[in-house]
Amino acid sequence: MNLDAALGTIGGWLKSIVNLGLTLAVTFLVVDVIYPNQTDIVGNIAGLVDQFVQHGMTGLIALIILVAVASGD
């Protein structure tokens, strides 16, 4: 197994884990909208965005990088 194949395998696993996390987050968001205060995902997302906003331009750049990594394209 060469290095490219190993990195491709690890990259595939990481992409699967990120996709699973995003799917769970959307699922919890729907559950929280239907049954308020069950998962508190809305509050957690708001807190996460607030942390990025508090750091100005650095936070904006970090948020853009996070979205680019999460999109996986």
C-alpha positions as CSV (number, residue, x, y, z in Angstrom):
1,M,0.0,0.0,0.0
2,N,1.5,3.3,-1.0
3,L,1.1,6.6,0.8
4,D,-1.5,8.0,-1.7
5,A,-3.7,5.0,-1.1
6,A,-3.3,5.3,2.7
7,L,-4.1,9.0,2.7
8,G,-7.1,8.4,0.4
9,T,-8.4,5.8,2.8
10,I,-8.0,8.0,5.8
11,G,-9.5,10.9,3.9
12,G,-12.5,8.8,3.0
13,W,-13.0,7.8,6.7
14,L,-12.8,11.4,7.8
15,K,-15.3,12.5,5.2
16,S,-17.7,9.8,6.3
17,I,-17.3,10.9,9.9
18,V,-17.9,14.5,9.0
19,N,-21.0,13.6,7.0
20,L,-22.3,11.5,9.8
21,G,-21.9,14.4,12.2
22,L,-23.6,16.8,9.9
23,T,-26.5,14.3,9.4
24,L,-26.9,14.0,13.1
25,A,-26.8,17.7,13.6
26,V,-29.6,18.2,11.1
27,T,-31.6,15.4,12.6
28,F,-31.2,16.9,16.1
29,L,-32.1,20.3,14.7
30,V,-35.4,18.9,13.3
31,V,-36.1,17.1,16.6
32,D,-35.4,20.4,18.5
33,V,-37.8,22.3,16.2
34,I,-40.6,19.7,16.6
35,Y,-40.0,19.1,20.3
36,P,-38.4,22.3,21.8
37,N,-35.6,22.0,24.4
38,Q,-35.0,18.2,23.8
39,T,-31.5,18.4,22.3
40,D,-30.6,22.2,22.7
41,I,-28.8,22.0,19.3
42,V,-30.1,25.4,18.4
43,G,-28.5,26.9,21.5
44,N,-25.3,25.1,20.8
45,I,-25.1,26.3,17.2
46,A,-25.9,29.8,18.3
47,G,-23.1,29.6,20.9
48,L,-20.7,28.3,18.3
49,V,-21.5,31.1,15.8
50,D,-21.2,33.6,18.6
51,Q,-17.7,32.4,19.4
52,F,-16.7,33.0,15.8
53,V,-18.3,36.4,15.7
54,Q,-16.6,37.6,18.9
55,H,-13.2,37.2,17.3
56,G,-13.8,39.5,14.4
57,M,-11.9,38.9,11.1
58,T,-10.0,35.9,12.6
59,G,-13.2,34.3,13.5
60,L,-14.7,34.9,10.1
61,I,-11.6,33.3,8.4
62,A,-11.9,30.4,10.8
63,L,-15.6,30.0,10.0
64,I,-14.9,30.1,6.3
65,I,-12.2,27.4,6.7
66,L,-14.5,25.3,8.8
67,V,-17.3,25.5,6.2
68,A,-14.9,24.6,3.4
69,V,-13.6,21.6,5.3
70,A,-17.2,20.5,6.2
71,S,-18.4,20.7,2.7
72,G,-15.7,18.4,1.6
73,D,-15.5,19.6,-2.0
